[in-house]
Amino acid sequence: MKRTFHVLTAAGFMLLLSINAFTVYATEETDKSEEYIMGDISTLPVDFYLNIDVVATRGNEYENATNIVDSVCTFQIRKADGKAASSLYDISLFQDSSFLRMFPASALPFTLKQNYKGMKDGDYRITFVAKDESGKTGKGNATIRVRH
């Protein structure tokens, strides 16, 4: 079963997470932290897919974000208590323009495909940083909670 939700960060980027596999919590990086419980699946599959879309926003309007497509987006997954998880979960991704799609304006999908078999129960924080061609940086985070 797939759960999809959005987190709008204070930096003006939207983080779209499509998660298969387990109970998911996401928190906004704002003064008022909100928690979203998006679903609970009892078993973790051999392959876990995390699709992340970063979309530049202006108020409630989407801006065309294609100018970010040649930049770098870095993801780190750590324990929610701040301690580093296994290096298996520290991942940097370069954007690929072939993944561009409409959402509902031009968006930036990232696919993190990793074998998460054996990932232990616990809370893991996903931190992302995206920089566009002008040097403007957006940063956000979300927490995923794994429960077998």
Rosetta constraint file for C-alpha pairs under 8 A:
AtomPair CA 1 CA 20 HARMONIC 6.12 0.50
AtomPair CA 1 CA 21 HARMONIC 7.32 0.50
AtomPair CA 1 CA 41 HARMONIC 7.88 0.50
AtomPair CA 2 CA 18 HARMONIC 6.61 0.50
AtomPair CA 2 CA 19 HARMONIC 5.86 0.50
AtomPair CA 2 CA 20 HARMONIC 4.96 0.50
AtomPair CA 2 CA 21 HARMONIC 7.72 0.50
AtomPair CA 3 CA 18 HARMONIC 5.77 0.50
AtomPair CA 3 CA 19 HARMONIC 5.58 0.50
AtomPair CA 3 CA 20 HARMONIC 6.69 0.50
AtomPair CA 3 CA 38 HARMONIC 6.26 0.50
AtomPair CA 3 CA 39 HARMONIC 6.78 0.50
AtomPair CA 4 CA 16 HARMONIC 7.19 0.50
AtomPair CA 4 CA 17 HARMONIC 5.85 0.50
AtomPair CA 4 CA 18 HARMONIC 4.55 0.50
AtomPair CA 4 CA 19 HARMONIC 6.59 0.50
AtomPair CA 4 CA 38 HARMONIC 7.76 0.50
AtomPair CA 5 CA 16 HARMONIC 6.01 0.50
AtomPair CA 5 CA 17 HARMONIC 5.91 0.50
AtomPair CA 5 CA 18 HARMONIC 6.92 0.50
AtomPair CA 5 CA 38 HARMONIC 7.60 0.50
AtomPair CA 6 CA 14 HARMONIC 6.70 0.50
AtomPair CA 6 CA 15 HARMONIC 5.75 0.50
AtomPair CA 6 CA 16 HARMONIC 4.73 0.50
AtomPair CA 6 CA 17 HARMONIC 6.61 0.50
AtomPair CA 7 CA 14 HARMONIC 5.74 0.50
AtomPair CA 7 CA 15 HARMONIC 5.09 0.50
AtomPair CA 7 CA 16 HARMONIC 6.53 0.50
AtomPair CA 7 CA 26 HARMONIC 7.17 0.50
AtomPair CA 7 CA 27 HARMONIC 7.23 0.50
AtomPair CA 7 CA 28 HARMONIC 5.97 0.50
AtomPair CA 7 CA 142 HARMONIC 7.91 0.50
AtomPair CA 8 CA 12 HARMONIC 6.84 0.50
AtomPair CA 8 CA 13 HARMONIC 6.05 0.50
AtomPair CA 8 CA 14 HARMONIC 4.48 0.50
AtomPair CA 8 CA 15 HARMONIC 6.27 0.50
AtomPair CA 8 CA 28 HARMONIC 6.58 0.50
AtomPair CA 9 CA 13 HARMONIC 5.62 0.50
AtomPair CA 9 CA 14 HARMONIC 6.16 0.50
AtomPair CA 9 CA 15 HARMONIC 7.45 0.50
AtomPair CA 9 CA 28 HARMONIC 5.77 0.50
AtomPair CA 9 CA 29 HARMONIC 5.39 0.50
AtomPair CA 9 CA 30 HARMONIC 6.82 0.50
AtomPair CA 9 CA 139 HARMONIC 7.44 0.50
AtomPair CA 9 CA 140 HARMONIC 5.63 0.50
AtomPair CA 9 CA 141 HARMONIC 7.92 0.50
AtomPair CA 10 CA 28 HARMONIC 7.75 0.50
AtomPair CA 10 CA 29 HARMONIC 5.96 0.50
AtomPair CA 10 CA 30 HARMONIC 5.62 0.50
AtomPair CA 10 CA 140 HARMONIC 7.66 0.50
AtomPair CA 11 CA 137 HARMONIC 7.95 0.50
AtomPair CA 11 CA 138 HARMONIC 5.15 0.50
AtomPair CA 11 CA 139 HARMONIC 6.10 0.50
AtomPair CA 11 CA 140 HARMONIC 7.26 0.50
AtomPair CA 12 CA 56 HARMONIC 6.33 0.50
AtomPair CA 12 CA 57 HARMONIC 5.65 0.50
AtomPair CA 12 CA 58 HARMONIC 7.18 0.50
AtomPair CA 12 CA 138 HARMONIC 6.88 0.50
AtomPair CA 13 CA 54 HARMONIC 6.07 0.50
AtomPair CA 13 CA 55 HARMONIC 5.47 0.50
AtomPair CA 13 CA 56 HARMONIC 5.00 0.50
AtomPair CA 13 CA 57 HARMONIC 6.01 0.50
AtomPair CA 13 CA 138 HARMONIC 6.23 0.50
AtomPair CA 13 CA 139 HARMONIC 7.56 0.50
AtomPair CA 13 CA 140 HARMONIC 7.67 0.50
AtomPair CA 14 CA 53 HARMONIC 7.34 0.50
AtomPair CA 14 CA 54 HARMONIC 5.40 0.50
AtomPair CA 14 CA 55 HARMONIC 5.12 0.50
AtomPair CA 14 CA 56 HARMONIC 6.74 0.50
AtomPair CA 14 CA 57 HARMONIC 7.15 0.50
AtomPair CA 15 CA 52 HARMONIC 6.41 0.50
AtomPair CA 15 CA 53 HARMONIC 5.77 0.50
AtomPair CA 15 CA 54 HARMONIC 5.29 0.50
AtomPair CA 15 CA 55 HARMONIC 7.20 0.50
AtomPair CA 15 CA 140 HARMONIC 7.55 0.50
AtomPair CA 16 CA 51 HARMONIC 7.45 0.50
AtomPair CA 16 CA 52 HARMONIC 5.27 0.50
AtomPair CA 16 CA 53 HARMONIC 4.98 0.50
AtomPair CA 16 CA 54 HARMONIC 6.84 0.50
AtomPair CA 17 CA 50 HARMONIC 6.63 0.50
AtomPair CA 17 CA 51 HARMONIC 5.71 0.50
AtomPair CA 17 CA 52 HARMONIC 5.15 0.50
AtomPair CA 17 CA 53 HARMONIC 7.15 0.50
AtomPair CA 18 CA 49 HARMONIC 7.97 0.50
AtomPair CA 18 CA 50 HARMONIC 5.97 0.50
AtomPair CA 18 CA 51 HARMONIC 5.39 0.50
AtomPair CA 18 CA 52 HARMONIC 7.09 0.50
AtomPair CA 19 CA 24 HARMONIC 7.73 0.50
AtomPair CA 19 CA 49 HARMONIC 6.71 0.50
AtomPair CA 19 CA 50 HARMONIC 5.62 0.50
AtomPair CA 19 CA 51 HARMONIC 7.30 0.50
AtomPair CA 20 CA 48 HARMONIC 6.64 0.50
AtomPair CA 20 CA 49 HARMONIC 6.61 0.50
AtomPair CA 20 CA 50 HARMONIC 7.59 0.50
AtomPair CA 21 CA 40 HARMONIC 7.63 0.50
AtomPair CA 21 CA 41 HARMONIC 5.66 0.50
AtomPair CA 21 CA 42 HARMONIC 7.75 0.50
AtomPair CA 21 CA 43 HARMONIC 6.72 0.50
AtomPair CA 21 CA 44 HARMONIC 5.25 0.50
AtomPair CA 21 CA 45 HARMONIC 6.51 0.50
AtomPair CA 21 CA 48 HARMONIC 7.09 0.50
AtomPair CA 22 CA 39 HARMONIC 6.73 0.50
AtomPair CA 22 CA 40 HARMONIC 5.05 0.50
AtomPair CA 22 CA 41 HARMONIC 4.68 0.50
AtomPair CA 22 CA 42 HARMONIC 6.68 0.50
AtomPair CA 22 CA 43 HARMONIC 7.17 0.50
AtomPair CA 22 CA 44 HARMONIC 6.63 0.50
AtomPair CA 22 CA 145 HARMONIC 7.37 0.50
AtomPair CA 22 CA 146 HARMONIC 5.83 0.50
AtomPair CA 22 CA 147 HARMONIC 6.42 0.50
AtomPair CA 22 CA 148 HARMONIC 7.44 0.50
AtomPair CA 23 CA 37 HARMONIC 6.83 0.50
AtomPair CA 23 CA 38 HARMONIC 6.48 0.50
AtomPair CA 23 CA 39 HARMONIC 5.01 0.50
AtomPair CA 23 CA 40 HARMONIC 4.14 0.50
AtomPair CA 23 CA 41 HARMONIC 6.45 0.50
AtomPair CA 23 CA 144 HARMONIC 7.38 0.50
AtomPair CA 23 CA 145 HARMONIC 5.85 0.50
AtomPair CA 23 CA 146 HARMONIC 6.19 0.50
AtomPair CA 23 CA 147 HARMONIC 6.63 0.50
AtomPair CA 24 CA 36 HARMONIC 7.48 0.50
AtomPair CA 24 CA 37 HARMONIC 5.67 0.50
AtomPair CA 24 CA 38 HARMONIC 5.47 0.50
AtomPair CA 24 CA 39 HARMONIC 6.35 0.50
AtomPair CA 24 CA 40 HARMONIC 7.41 0.50
AtomPair CA 24 CA 143 HARMONIC 7.42 0.50
AtomPair CA 24 CA 144 HARMONIC 4.92 0.50
AtomPair CA 24 CA 145 HARMONIC 5.39 0.50
AtomPair CA 24 CA 146 HARMONIC 7.41 0.50
AtomPair CA 25 CA 35 HARMONIC 6.00 0.50
AtomPair CA 25 CA 36 HARMONIC 5.22 0.50
AtomPair CA 25 CA 37 HARMONIC 5.08 0.50
AtomPair CA 25 CA 38 HARMONIC 6.80 0.50
AtomPair CA 25 CA 142 HARMONIC 7.34 0.50
AtomPair CA 25 CA 143 HARMONIC 5.56 0.50
AtomPair CA 25 CA 144 HARMONIC 5.20 0.50
AtomPair CA 25 CA 145 HARMONIC 6.16 0.50
AtomPair CA 26 CA 34 HARMONIC 7.61 0.50
AtomPair CA 26 CA 35 HARMONIC 5.51 0.50
AtomPair CA 26 CA 36 HARMONIC 5.42 0.50
AtomPair CA 26 CA 37 HARMONIC 7.43 0.50
AtomPair CA 26 CA 142 HARMONIC 4.70 0.50
AtomPair CA 26 CA 143 HARMONIC 5.11 0.50
AtomPair CA 26 CA 144 HARMONIC 6.67 0.50
AtomPair CA 27 CA 33 HARMONIC 5.83 0.50
AtomPair CA 27 CA 34 HARMONIC 5.28 0.50
AtomPair CA 27 CA 35 HARMONIC 5.08 0.50
AtomPair CA 27 CA 36 HARMONIC 7.05 0.50
AtomPair CA 27 CA 141 HARMONIC 7.19 0.50
AtomPair CA 27 CA 142 HARMONIC 5.29 0.50
AtomPair CA 27 CA 143 HARMONIC 6.55 0.50
AtomPair CA 28 CA 32 HARMONIC 7.61 0.50
AtomPair CA 28 CA 33 HARMONIC 5.45 0.50
AtomPair CA 28 CA 34 HARMONIC 6.03 0.50
AtomPair CA 28 CA 35 HARMONIC 7.74 0.50
AtomPair CA 28 CA 140 HARMONIC 7.68 0.50
AtomPair CA 28 CA 141 HARMONIC 7.12 0.50
AtomPair CA 28 CA 142 HARMONIC 7.02 0.50
AtomPair CA 29 CA 33 HARMONIC 6.76 0.50
AtomPair CA 29 CA 140 HARMONIC 6.06 0.50
AtomPair CA 29 CA 141 HARMONIC 6.44 0.50
AtomPair CA 41 CA 148 HARMONIC 7.82 0.50
AtomPair CA 42 CA 147 HARMONIC 7.16 0.50
AtomPair CA 42 CA 148 HARMONIC 5.29 0.50
AtomPair CA 43 CA 148 HARMONIC 5.23 0.50
AtomPair CA 44 CA 48 HARMONIC 7.79 0.50
AtomPair CA 44 CA 117 HARMONIC 7.22 0.50
AtomPair CA 44 CA 148 HARMONIC 6.37 0.50
AtomPair CA 45 CA 116 HARMONIC 7.66 0.50
AtomPair CA 45 CA 117 HARMONIC 6.73 0.50
AtomPair CA 46 CA 115 HARMONIC 6.16 0.50
AtomPair CA 46 CA 116 HARMONIC 6.19 0.50
AtomPair CA 46 CA 117 HARMONIC 4.72 0.50
AtomPair CA 47 CA 113 HARMONIC 7.45 0.50
AtomPair CA 47 CA 114 HARMONIC 6.39 0.50
AtomPair CA 47 CA 115 HARMONIC 4.75 0.50
AtomPair CA 47 CA 116 HARMONIC 5.91 0.50
AtomPair CA 47 CA 117 HARMONIC 6.76 0.50
AtomPair CA 48 CA 113 HARMONIC 6.50 0.50
AtomPair CA 48 CA 114 HARMONIC 6.09 0.50
AtomPair CA 48 CA 115 HARMONIC 6.12 0.50
AtomPair CA 48 CA 116 HARMONIC 5.80 0.50
AtomPair CA 49 CA 111 HARMONIC 7.11 0.50
AtomPair CA 49 CA 112 HARMONIC 6.00 0.50
AtomPair CA 49 CA 113 HARMONIC 5.03 0.50
AtomPair CA 49 CA 114 HARMONIC 6.80 0.50
AtomPair CA 50 CA 111 HARMONIC 5.94 0.50
AtomPair CA 50 CA 112 HARMONIC 5.09 0.50
AtomPair CA 50 CA 113 HARMONIC 6.61 0.50
AtomPair CA 51 CA 109 HARMONIC 6.69 0.50
AtomPair CA 51 CA 110 HARMONIC 5.51 0.50
AtomPair CA 51 CA 111 HARMONIC 4.45 0.50
AtomPair CA 51 CA 112 HARMONIC 6.09 0.50
AtomPair CA 52 CA 108 HARMONIC 7.94 0.50
AtomPair CA 52 CA 109 HARMONIC 5.58 0.50
AtomPair CA 52 CA 110 HARMONIC 4.85 0.50
AtomPair CA 52 CA 111 HARMONIC 6.26 0.50
AtomPair CA 52 CA 112 HARMONIC 7.75 0.50
AtomPair CA 53 CA 107 HARMONIC 6.55 0.50
AtomPair CA 53 CA 108 HARMONIC 5.06 0.50
AtomPair CA 53 CA 109 HARMONIC 4.17 0.50
AtomPair CA 53 CA 110 HARMONIC 5.90 0.50
AtomPair CA 54 CA 107 HARMONIC 6.60 0.50
AtomPair CA 54 CA 108 HARMONIC 5.37 0.50
AtomPair CA 54 CA 109 HARMONIC 6.78 0.50
AtomPair CA 54 CA 130 HARMONIC 7.82 0.50
AtomPair CA 55 CA 62 HARMONIC 7.38 0.50
AtomPair CA 55 CA 63 HARMONIC 7.75 0.50
AtomPair CA 55 CA 65 HARMONIC 6.16 0.50
AtomPair CA 55 CA 106 HARMONIC 7.93 0.50
AtomPair CA 55 CA 107 HARMONIC 5.39 0.50
AtomPair CA 55 CA 108 HARMONIC 6.41 0.50
AtomPair CA 56 CA 62 HARMONIC 6.50 0.50
AtomPair CA 56 CA 63 HARMONIC 5.72 0.50
AtomPair CA 56 CA 64 HARMONIC 7.08 0.50
AtomPair CA 56 CA 65 HARMONIC 5.54 0.50
AtomPair CA 57 CA 61 HARMONIC 5.98 0.50
AtomPair CA 57 CA 62 HARMONIC 4.68 0.50
AtomPair CA 57 CA 63 HARMONIC 5.43 0.50
AtomPair CA 58 CA 62 HARMONIC 6.05 0.50
AtomPair CA 58 CA 63 HARMONIC 6.42 0.50
AtomPair CA 62 CA 104 HARMONIC 7.66 0.50
AtomPair CA 62 CA 105 HARMONIC 6.32 0.50
AtomPair CA 63 CA 105 HARMONIC 6.86 0.50
AtomPair CA 64 CA 105 HARMONIC 5.90 0.50
AtomPair CA 64 CA 106 HARMONIC 5.46 0.50
AtomPair CA 64 CA 107 HARMONIC 7.44 0.50
AtomPair CA 65 CA 69 HARMONIC 7.60 0.50
AtomPair CA 65 CA 105 HARMONIC 7.75 0.50
AtomPair CA 65 CA 106 HARMONIC 5.81 0.50
AtomPair CA 65 CA 107 HARMONIC 5.90 0.50
AtomPair CA 65 CA 108 HARMONIC 7.32 0.50
AtomPair CA 66 CA 106 HARMONIC 6.00 0.50
AtomPair CA 66 CA 107 HARMONIC 6.77 0.50
AtomPair CA 66 CA 108 HARMONIC 7.41 0.50
AtomPair CA 67 CA 132 HARMONIC 6.45 0.50
AtomPair CA 67 CA 133 HARMONIC 6.42 0.50
AtomPair CA 68 CA 108 HARMONIC 7.84 0.50
AtomPair CA 68 CA 130 HARMONIC 7.98 0.50
AtomPair CA 68 CA 131 HARMONIC 6.86 0.50
AtomPair CA 68 CA 132 HARMONIC 4.36 0.50
AtomPair CA 68 CA 133 HARMONIC 6.12 0.50
AtomPair CA 69 CA 95 HARMONIC 5.92 0.50
AtomPair CA 69 CA 96 HARMONIC 6.88 0.50
AtomPair CA 69 CA 97 HARMONIC 5.93 0.50
AtomPair CA 69 CA 108 HARMONIC 6.73 0.50
AtomPair CA 69 CA 132 HARMONIC 7.70 0.50
AtomPair CA 70 CA 94 HARMONIC 7.96 0.50
AtomPair CA 70 CA 95 HARMONIC 6.24 0.50
AtomPair CA 70 CA 96 HARMONIC 7.32 0.50
AtomPair CA 70 CA 97 HARMONIC 7.31 0.50
AtomPair CA 70 CA 132 HARMONIC 7.89 0.50
AtomPair CA 70 CA 133 HARMONIC 7.62 0.50
AtomPair CA 71 CA 94 HARMONIC 7.15 0.50
AtomPair CA 71 CA 95 HARMONIC 6.62 0.50
AtomPair CA 71 CA 130 HARMONIC 7.45 0.50
AtomPair CA 71 CA 131 HARMONIC 6.09 0.50
AtomPair CA 71 CA 132 HARMONIC 5.84 0.50
AtomPair CA 71 CA 133 HARMONIC 6.63 0.50
AtomPair CA 72 CA 93 HARMONIC 6.80 0.50
AtomPair CA 72 CA 94 HARMONIC 5.04 0.50
AtomPair CA 72 CA 95 HARMONIC 6.16 0.50
AtomPair CA 72 CA 130 HARMONIC 6.34 0.50
AtomPair CA 72 CA 131 HARMONIC 6.52 0.50
AtomPair CA 73 CA 92 HARMONIC 6.86 0.50
AtomPair CA 73 CA 93 HARMONIC 5.85 0.50
AtomPair CA 73 CA 94 HARMONIC 6.15 0.50
AtomPair CA 73 CA 95 HARMONIC 6.96 0.50
AtomPair CA 73 CA 128 HARMONIC 6.70 0.50
AtomPair CA 73 CA 129 HARMONIC 5.56 0.50
AtomPair CA 73 CA 130 HARMONIC 4.63 0.50
AtomPair CA 73 CA 131 HARMONIC 6.99 0.50
AtomPair CA 74 CA 91 HARMONIC 6.92 0.50
AtomPair CA 74 CA 92 HARMONIC 4.51 0.50
AtomPair CA 74 CA 93 HARMONIC 5.78 0.50
AtomPair CA 74 CA 94 HARMONIC 7.82 0.50
AtomPair CA 74 CA 127 HARMONIC 7.98 0.50
AtomPair CA 74 CA 128 HARMONIC 5.54 0.50
AtomPair CA 74 CA 129 HARMONIC 5.51 0.50
AtomPair CA 74 CA 130 HARMONIC 6.97 0.50
AtomPair CA 75 CA 90 HARMONIC 6.79 0.50
AtomPair CA 75 CA 91 HARMONIC 5.49 0.50
AtomPair CA 75 CA 92 HARMONIC 5.46 0.50
AtomPair CA 75 CA 93 HARMONIC 7.19 0.50
AtomPair CA 75 CA 126 HARMONIC 6.61 0.50
AtomPair CA 75 CA 127 HARMONIC 5.56 0.50
AtomPair CA 75 CA 128 HARMONIC 4.64 0.50
AtomPair CA 75 CA 129 HARMONIC 6.96 0.50
AtomPair CA 76 CA 89 HARMONIC 6.68 0.50
AtomPair CA 76 CA 90 HARMONIC 4.61 0.50
AtomPair CA 76 CA 91 HARMONIC 5.74 0.50
AtomPair CA 76 CA 92 HARMONIC 7.41 0.50
AtomPair CA 76 CA 125 HARMONIC 7.74 0.50
AtomPair CA 76 CA 126 HARMONIC 5.65 0.50
AtomPair CA 76 CA 127 HARMONIC 5.37 0.50
AtomPair CA 76 CA 128 HARMONIC 6.80 0.50
AtomPair CA 77 CA 84 HARMONIC 7.75 0.50
AtomPair CA 77 CA 85 HARMONIC 6.97 0.50
AtomPair CA 77 CA 89 HARMONIC 5.25 0.50
AtomPair CA 77 CA 90 HARMONIC 5.58 0.50
AtomPair CA 77 CA 91 HARMONIC 7.62 0.50
AtomPair CA 77 CA 124 HARMONIC 6.06 0.50
AtomPair CA 77 CA 125 HARMONIC 5.30 0.50
AtomPair CA 77 CA 126 HARMONIC 4.53 0.50
AtomPair CA 77 CA 127 HARMONIC 6.58 0.50
AtomPair CA 78 CA 82 HARMONIC 6.36 0.50
AtomPair CA 78 CA 83 HARMONIC 6.26 0.50
AtomPair CA 78 CA 84 HARMONIC 4.82 0.50
AtomPair CA 78 CA 85 HARMONIC 4.87 0.50
AtomPair CA 78 CA 89 HARMONIC 7.23 0.50
AtomPair CA 78 CA 90 HARMONIC 7.61 0.50
AtomPair CA 78 CA 124 HARMONIC 5.12 0.50
AtomPair CA 78 CA 125 HARMONIC 4.98 0.50
AtomPair CA 78 CA 126 HARMONIC 6.62 0.50
AtomPair CA 79 CA 83 HARMONIC 5.36 0.50
AtomPair CA 79 CA 84 HARMONIC 5.94 0.50
AtomPair CA 79 CA 85 HARMONIC 5.64 0.50
AtomPair CA 79 CA 122 HARMONIC 7.38 0.50
AtomPair CA 79 CA 123 HARMONIC 5.64 0.50
AtomPair CA 79 CA 124 HARMONIC 4.21 0.50
AtomPair CA 79 CA 125 HARMONIC 5.71 0.50
AtomPair CA 80 CA 123 HARMONIC 5.13 0.50
AtomPair CA 80 CA 124 HARMONIC 4.81 0.50
AtomPair CA 80 CA 125 HARMONIC 4.87 0.50
AtomPair CA 80 CA 143 HARMONIC 6.75 0.50
AtomPair CA 81 CA 123 HARMONIC 7.89 0.50
AtomPair CA 82 CA 125 HARMONIC 7.87 0.50
AtomPair CA 85 CA 89 HARMONIC 6.59 0.50
AtomPair CA 85 CA 90 HARMONIC 7.85 0.50
AtomPair CA 85 CA 124 HARMONIC 7.96 0.50
AtomPair CA 86 CA 90 HARMONIC 7.47 0.50
AtomPair CA 93 CA 110 HARMONIC 7.77 0.50
AtomPair CA 93 CA 112 HARMONIC 7.99 0.50
AtomPair CA 95 CA 108 HARMONIC 7.76 0.50
AtomPair CA 95 CA 110 HARMONIC 6.88 0.50
AtomPair CA 96 CA 100 HARMONIC 7.76 0.50
AtomPair CA 99 CA 108 HARMONIC 7.28 0.50
AtomPair CA 99 CA 109 HARMONIC 6.20 0.50
AtomPair CA 99 CA 110 HARMONIC 7.64 0.50
AtomPair CA 100 CA 106 HARMONIC 6.84 0.50
AtomPair CA 100 CA 107 HARMONIC 6.22 0.50
AtomPair CA 100 CA 108 HARMONIC 5.82 0.50
AtomPair CA 100 CA 109 HARMONIC 6.51 0.50
AtomPair CA 101 CA 106 HARMONIC 6.02 0.50
AtomPair CA 101 CA 107 HARMONIC 6.01 0.50
AtomPair CA 101 CA 108 HARMONIC 7.32 0.50
AtomPair CA 101 CA 109 HARMONIC 7.49 0.50
AtomPair CA 102 CA 106 HARMONIC 4.82 0.50
AtomPair CA 102 CA 107 HARMONIC 5.94 0.50
AtomPair CA 103 CA 107 HARMONIC 5.64 0.50
AtomPair CA 120 CA 146 HARMONIC 7.27 0.50
AtomPair CA 121 CA 145 HARMONIC 7.49 0.50
AtomPair CA 121 CA 146 HARMONIC 4.87 0.50
AtomPair CA 121 CA 147 HARMONIC 5.08 0.50
AtomPair CA 121 CA 148 HARMONIC 6.53 0.50
AtomPair CA 122 CA 145 HARMONIC 5.82 0.50
AtomPair CA 122 CA 146 HARMONIC 5.34 0.50
AtomPair CA 122 CA 147 HARMONIC 6.91 0.50
AtomPair CA 123 CA 143 HARMONIC 6.69 0.50
AtomPair CA 123 CA 144 HARMONIC 5.80 0.50
AtomPair CA 123 CA 145 HARMONIC 4.41 0.50
AtomPair CA 123 CA 146 HARMONIC 6.27 0.50
AtomPair CA 124 CA 143 HARMONIC 5.59 0.50
AtomPair CA 124 CA 144 HARMONIC 5.25 0.50
AtomPair CA 124 CA 145 HARMONIC 6.26 0.50
AtomPair CA 124 CA 146 HARMONIC 7.84 0.50
AtomPair CA 125 CA 141 HARMONIC 6.89 0.50
AtomPair CA 125 CA 142 HARMONIC 5.80 0.50
AtomPair CA 125 CA 143 HARMONIC 4.30 0.50
AtomPair CA 125 CA 144 HARMONIC 6.26 0.50
AtomPair CA 126 CA 141 HARMONIC 5.43 0.50
AtomPair CA 126 CA 142 HARMONIC 5.24 0.50
AtomPair CA 126 CA 143 HARMONIC 5.93 0.50
AtomPair CA 126 CA 144 HARMONIC 7.47 0.50
AtomPair CA 127 CA 139 HARMONIC 7.43 0.50
AtomPair CA 127 CA 140 HARMONIC 5.93 0.50
AtomPair CA 127 CA 141 HARMONIC 4.36 0.50
AtomPair CA 127 CA 142 HARMONIC 6.69 0.50
AtomPair CA 128 CA 139 HARMONIC 5.72 0.50
AtomPair CA 128 CA 140 HARMONIC 5.59 0.50
AtomPair CA 128 CA 141 HARMONIC 6.20 0.50
AtomPair CA 129 CA 137 HARMONIC 6.86 0.50
AtomPair CA 129 CA 138 HARMONIC 5.72 0.50
AtomPair CA 129 CA 139 HARMONIC 4.52 0.50
AtomPair CA 129 CA 140 HARMONIC 6.80 0.50
AtomPair CA 130 CA 137 HARMONIC 5.61 0.50
AtomPair CA 130 CA 138 HARMONIC 5.21 0.50
AtomPair CA 130 CA 139 HARMONIC 6.45 0.50
AtomPair CA 131 CA 135 HARMONIC 5.80 0.50
AtomPair CA 131 CA 136 HARMONIC 5.52 0.50
AtomPair CA 131 CA 137 HARMONIC 4.33 0.50
AtomPair CA 131 CA 138 HARMONIC 6.36 0.50
AtomPair CA 132 CA 136 HARMONIC 5.58 0.50
AtomPair CA 132 CA 137 HARMONIC 6.65 0.50
